[in-house]
C-alpha cells in the first residue's frame, strides 16, 4: 500500500500555525537570510515591500491608538 505523500507547504503552514507571531517572524527572517539563488531576487524584493508595508501599518495603528 502506497503512503500518501505530504505536501511540504501544507506541513510548513501547519508548523507555523503552532508558533507565536515573534517565532514566525524570526523563522521568516532565518529563511530569507538563507536565500542564495539569483532567481529568488524578485521574490525577496516583493517580500521586502510587503514587510515594510506591514510594519508601517502596524506602527501607524499603534500611533493612532496611543495618540488618538
Secondary structure, DSSP 4 states (H G I P E B T S, - for coil): -PPPPPPHHHHHHHHHHTS-HHHHHHHHHHHHHT---GGGHHHHHHHHHHHHHHHHHHHHHHHHHHH-
